[in-house]
């Protein structure tokens, strides 16, 4: 399953997209990463029949439609409900983690400077899911 894995990252920060892409390539070289800059753009991509990611990583703080709004919207749609969603945020406050899990998130990875730790978390979550 990991061979043709498609990872979808929804994050408005281009730098964070690049860092995530590098970490993903190191952790899971066989995975392909696709990006959206906010929840609205992500829903537009997910409505395309040819696009079906295996897992979605979602930043919480974004313009137009934030990560929690996207997650709630995603989980309302029968065609998307089966896709694991992992929050990827600078915050790991207990209340936020609980809210994300209540909305249907499979987990939360905290963004921080130690990319080796984040890389291992990404690998652990993805290999656990698949």
Secondary structure as UniProt FT lines:
FT   HELIX           2..4
FT   STRAND          6..10
FT   HELIX           14..27
FT   TURN            29..30
FT   STRAND          32..36
FT   HELIX           39..46
FT   TURN            49..50
FT   STRAND          55..58
FT   HELIX           67..76
FT   TURN            78..82
FT   STRAND          84..89
FT   HELIX           94..103
FT   STRAND          107..110
FT   HELIX           115..129
//
